[in-house]
Structure formats: C-alpha cells, structure tokens
C-alpha cells in the first residue's frame, strides 16, 4: 500500500440554505436511482436538480448522476440552485477560518487524516464545517468518481486519527462489523491530578440523558465501555496518560476519567475546571484496523501534539 502525506486547507461558515426535502440513505446505490425512488418525479426533473446544484450529500453539492451513496448518508434538496454559492464541489464558506491538517495515510481503499481539534468529524444539524467535507473536496479535485465514506467519528474537540474509506463495499462491511475489524484504539490524555495506581482498567455501562450528557452506570442495559490507561508522565498538577479503549462509545474516555476523579483538562462538560492547554486534552494517536477484504493489518498513527508534552517538560 502506498503512503501519501499532504497538507490540506479548508474554510468555514456555510451560508444558511433552505431545503425542500431531507432523506437518509438505507442502502448503497447510485444517487440518480435514489432520487428517482424518493422524489417521485420524472428522470428529467431529477437530472435538473443535479445539474442545477440543488442536491447535497452530507453537506456537499453533488452533480454526478452515478455518484454512489451509502447507508446513513444524508441527502438534502435545496430550494434554490447553489451555483453562485458553490466552490469546487462544496458549498462556499464565507468567513475565512482556516484548518490545516495532515493526510496520515492514503491508498486505493482508505484515507486517514490527523483531524484538528475544534473541527467536527461530520456535519451536524447546527454546524456544516467538518473534516468529511474537506476530505471530499480533496478527493473530488482529483476525480469526480472519488468519494469518501464515513466510518467512525471522534469528538469535535479531540484531535487525531480519523479514517474514511473510498470503497462502498468496504464501507458496508466495516459499518456492520466495526468493532470486529478494529484491533487497537490508542489515545493520549492530559488529566487533572495524579493516579495512585499508575496503570488501570475501568468498565461501566454508558447512558445518555436528554441534555446529551453521557454518564456511567452499573446497569447492563447501557452500552458496555472498557478503558485501559497507563501514566506516561506527571507534572505537579497533571498526568499524561496513554489510553486504550476496547469499545468506542460516545465520550467514553471523558466519562471514565471523570468517574476516576481525574477529568481531562479543558473538559468542563465532564467536571474539569482547569484548561492549561486552551483545548481539550485528548488526542486519538493510533488506530489499527484489519482490511476486511485482504485481512492486512493497517496501523495509522497521529503524532501526539507538542503542546501535550510541553506541559510536562517545563522546568
């Protein structure tokens, strides 16, 4: 497999767009066929929607009839043509806040980036700025036949390895069996205080309340979450941990560190009152996954941010 490393830039703040319809994809198929089935209109009308830049897939304007959509993609139909607001194949960003990130790995099937903190993995109802859009822009600048398929997410304020596939068959397999093919998920975390036990194992069951706050419970009706940690460095006030998670639950590490009495710095959502890094002290440093077709192990690493280590190298 070939390894390519690049820098890529993006801009922020999409203008507000009004939509006539929003659909969620249930199975892989060509975009034209999906729209014909859902819109209940003529082929010519659907083609016009595409050619007039009125169809967005996961926030990106798409014009190709044969563009492959996959399970869980979100399709939106704009009320107005987006030609004037379109730049490349993505809605133009008006405020120019730039993100720079590295492409950690790329081959014919996968692309992995070092997602910067402060950037969503995929768009939300309130925010369209996301890593997925920038990866799509990068791929479509090379060929309109290329696209990225989302495999997983990391929190907006967490940096590190974020993996996409370019292959719809691989996407289908991994979305169904993600935990079976992921062999290792490593993070580095800066937390408050010192641990008496320098290595530890923690398990709980996670629930999410109506305020989108995740919390631990002993009730097995929740999602089982397993976290292992090891102290790497200590300063008078903080600890640097290497963390491995056996389950990839929402906010898992953040909740477990709060449970252990050592919340992640910068994480006021889960009990931390200190922010020496001016960001969340969590970084996804390594993802190891088995290729579902070749069974080859793919290990992708994102360097630990210098600001993490600098906190512990102060004299």
C-alpha positions in Angstrom: 0.0 0.0 0.0 1.3 3.5 -0.9 1.6 6.1 1.9 1.0 9.7 0.9 1.3 12.6 3.3 -0.1 16.0 2.4 -1.4 19.2 3.9 -4.9 20.4 3.1 -6.8 23.6 3.9 -10.4 24.4 4.3 -12.7 27.4 5.2 -15.7 27.7 7.5 -19.2 29.0 8.0 -21.5 27.9 5.2 -24.3 30.3 4.3 -27.8 29.2 5.5 -29.6 27.1 2.9 -33.3 26.2 2.9 -34.3 22.7 1.9 -37.4 21.2 0.4 -36.5 17.6 1.5 -34.0 15.7 3.6 -33.5 11.9 3.2 -31.5 9.3 5.0 -29.9 6.5 2.8 -30.7 2.9 3.8 -28.6 1.0 1.3 -25.9 1.7 -1.3 -27.0 2.8 -4.8 -26.4 5.5 -7.4 -27.6 8.9 -6.5 -29.9 9.2 -9.6 -31.7 6.0 -8.7 -32.1 7.0 -5.1 -33.6 10.4 -6.0 -36.0 8.8 -8.6 -37.3 6.4 -5.9 -37.6 9.1 -3.2 -38.7 12.3 -5.1 -41.4 10.6 -7.1 -40.8 12.8 -10.1 -39.5 12.3 -13.7 -36.0 11.4 -14.6 -35.6 14.8 -16.3 -36.6 16.7 -13.2 -34.1 14.7 -11.1 -31.4 15.4 -13.6 -32.2 19.1 -13.5 -31.9 19.1 -9.6 -28.4 17.6 -10.0 -27.3 19.8 -12.9 -28.6 22.9 -11.1 -26.5 22.2 -8.0 -29.5 21.6 -5.8 -28.6 18.2 -4.3 -26.2 17.9 -1.3 -24.8 14.6 0.1 -23.5 15.0 3.6 -23.4 18.8 3.1 -21.5 18.6 -0.3 -23.1 19.7 -3.5 -23.1 16.7 -5.9 -23.9 16.9 -9.6 -22.9 13.4 -10.9 -25.8 11.1 -11.7 -23.7 8.0 -10.9 -22.4 9.2 -7.6 -22.6 6.3 -5.1 -24.5 7.0 -1.9 -24.1 4.7 1.1 -26.0 3.7 4.2 -26.5 6.6 6.6 -25.6 9.3 4.1 -27.9 12.4 4.4 -29.3 13.7 1.1 -30.7 17.3 1.1 -32.6 19.1 -1.8 -32.1 22.8 -1.8 -34.9 25.3 -2.6 -32.6 27.3 -4.8 -29.7 26.4 -7.2 -26.4 26.7 -5.4 -24.2 27.6 -8.4 -23.3 31.1 -7.1 -22.5 29.7 -3.7 -20.7 26.7 -4.9 -16.9 26.5 -5.0 -15.5 23.3 -6.4 -18.0 20.7 -5.3 -18.8 22.0 -1.9 -20.8 24.9 -0.6 -18.7 28.1 -0.3 -17.6 29.1 3.1 -17.9 32.9 3.8 -15.9 33.5 6.9 -12.3 32.5 6.3 -11.2 30.5 9.3 -8.6 28.0 8.0 -7.9 24.5 9.2 -4.7 22.8 8.2 -4.4 19.0 8.6 -2.2 16.2 7.5 -3.2 13.2 5.5 -1.6 10.4 7.5 -2.3 7.6 5.1 -3.9 7.1 1.7 -4.2 4.1 -0.7 -6.9 2.9 -3.2 -9.3 1.9 -0.4 -8.6 4.3 2.6 -7.7 7.8 3.5 -6.8 8.9 7.1 -6.3 12.4 8.4 -5.0 13.9 11.5 -8.2 15.8 12.4 -7.5 19.1 14.2 -9.3 19.9 17.5 -12.3 22.1 17.0 -13.4 20.5 13.8 -16.4 18.2 13.6 -15.8 14.7 12.0 -19.1 15.0 10.0 -21.6 17.8 9.8 -24.3 18.3 12.5 -27.8 19.9 12.4 -26.2 23.1 13.7 -22.8 23.1 12.0 -21.7 22.1 8.5 -18.0 22.7 9.0 -16.4 19.2 9.1 -13.5 17.0 8.2 -15.6 14.9 5.9 -16.3 17.9 3.6 -12.6 18.7 3.3 -11.7 15.1 2.5 -14.4 15.1 -0.1 -13.0 18.3 -1.6 -9.5 16.9 -1.7 -10.7 13.7 -3.5 -13.0 15.3 -5.9 -10.4 17.8 -7.0 -8.6 14.7 -8.4 -11.6 12.9 -9.8 -15.4 13.3 -9.6 -15.5 9.5 -9.4 -13.8 9.5 -6.0 -15.6 9.9 -2.7 -15.1 9.4 1.0 -17.4 7.1 3.1 -17.5 7.9 6.8 -16.5 5.0 9.1 -16.3 6.5 12.6 -16.2 9.8 14.5 -14.0 11.5 17.1 -15.3 14.4 19.2 -15.1 17.9 17.8 -12.6 19.0 20.5 -10.5 15.8 20.2 -7.7 15.7 17.6 -6.1 12.7 15.9 -6.7 9.8 13.6 -9.9 9.9 11.6 -10.3 7.2 8.9 -12.5 7.1 5.8 -12.8 4.5 3.1 -13.2 5.2 -0.7 -14.8 1.8 -1.3 -18.6 1.3 -0.8 -18.2 -2.4 -0.3 -15.6 -1.9 2.5 -17.8 0.8 4.0 -20.8 -1.6 4.2 -18.7 -4.4 5.9 -17.0 -2.1 8.4 -20.2 -0.2 9.3 -21.8 -3.6 10.2 -18.7 -5.1 11.9 -16.6 -2.1 13.1 -15.6 -3.5 16.5 -14.6 -6.8 14.9 -12.1 -5.3 12.5 -10.7 -2.6 14.7 -7.8 -4.2 16.7 -6.4 -1.2 18.6 -7.6 2.3 19.5 -5.0 4.4 21.4 -5.4 7.9 22.8 -3.3 10.3 24.8 -5.0 12.3 27.5 -3.9 15.1 29.8 -5.8 14.8 33.1 -6.0 16.6 36.4 -4.0 15.2 39.3 -2.1 12.0 40.0 -3.2 8.4 40.0 -2.2 6.1 42.9 -2.3 3.2 40.5 -0.1 4.1 37.5 -1.9 1.5 35.3 -5.6 0.7 35.5 -8.6 -0.9 33.9 -12.1 0.6 34.1 -15.5 -0.7 33.0 -19.0 0.7 33.1 -22.3 0.9 31.2 -23.0 4.2 29.5 -26.3 6.1 29.1 -27.1 9.5 27.6 -29.6 11.9 29.1 -31.9 14.4 27.4 -29.2 17.1 27.6 -26.8 14.9 25.6 -24.6 14.2 28.6 -23.2 10.7 28.8 -22.9 9.1 32.3 -21.8 5.8 33.8 -24.0 3.2 35.4 -23.8 -0.4 36.7 -27.0 -1.2 34.8 -26.1 -3.6 32.0 -28.9 -2.2 29.9 -26.5 0.6 28.9 -23.6 0.4 26.4 -20.6 -1.5 27.9 -17.5 0.6 27.9 -14.0 -0.6 28.6 -11.0 1.7 29.1 -7.3 0.8 30.0 -4.8 3.6 30.9 -1.2 4.0 31.8 0.5 7.0 33.3 3.3 8.2 31.0 4.4 11.5 32.6 3.5 13.6 35.6 3.8 17.3 36.5 2.9 18.9 39.9 -0.7 19.3 38.8 -1.4 16.9 35.8 -0.8 13.5 34.4 -0.2 12.4 30.8 -1.9 9.1 30.0 -1.8 6.5 27.2 -5.3 5.2 26.9 -6.6 2.1 25.0 -10.3 1.6 24.6 -11.8 -1.8 23.9 -15.1 -0.2 23.0 -15.7 3.0 21.0 -18.6 4.7 22.9 -19.5 8.3 22.7 -17.4 10.4 25.2 -16.2 7.2 26.7 -12.7 8.3 27.8 -14.1 11.7 29.1 -16.7 10.0 31.2 -14.4 7.4 32.6 -11.7 9.9 33.6 -14.4 11.9 35.4 -15.5 8.7 37.2 -11.9 8.1 38.3 -11.7 11.6 39.7 -9.2 12.8 37.1 -11.2 14.7 34.4 -9.5 15.6 31.2 -8.2 19.1 31.1 -10.3 21.6 29.3 -13.4 19.3 29.7 -15.8 21.5 31.6 -18.6 19.2 30.3 -17.3 16.4 32.4 -16.1 18.2 35.5 -12.8 19.8 34.8 -12.2 23.4 35.9 -8.7 23.8 34.5 -7.6 24.4 30.9 -3.8 24.8 30.7 -3.7 23.7 27.0 -6.5 26.0 25.9 -8.2 23.0 24.3 -9.5 19.5 25.3 -6.5 17.4 26.4 -7.5 14.3 24.3 -5.8 13.0 21.1 -6.5 9.9 19.1 -2.9 8.7 18.5 -3.3 5.4 16.8 -5.9 3.2 15.0 -5.2 -0.3 13.9 -7.7 -2.0 11.7 -7.9 -5.2 9.6 -8.7 -4.7 5.9 -12.0 -6.6 5.5 -11.0 -8.0 2.1 -7.3 -8.6 2.3 -7.1 -9.1 6.0 -4.0 -7.0 6.1 -3.4 -5.0 9.3 -3.3 -1.2 8.8 -1.8 0.8 11.6 -2.2 4.6 11.4 -0.6 7.0 13.8 -1.0 10.7 14.5 1.8 12.3 16.5 1.0 13.5 20.0 0.6 17.3 19.9 3.7 19.1 21.1 1.6 21.2 23.5 0.7 18.0 25.4 4.3 17.0 26.1 5.4 20.6 26.6 3.2 20.8 29.7 5.3 18.1 31.3 8.7 19.3 30.1 8.5 22.6 31.9 11.4 23.1 34.4 
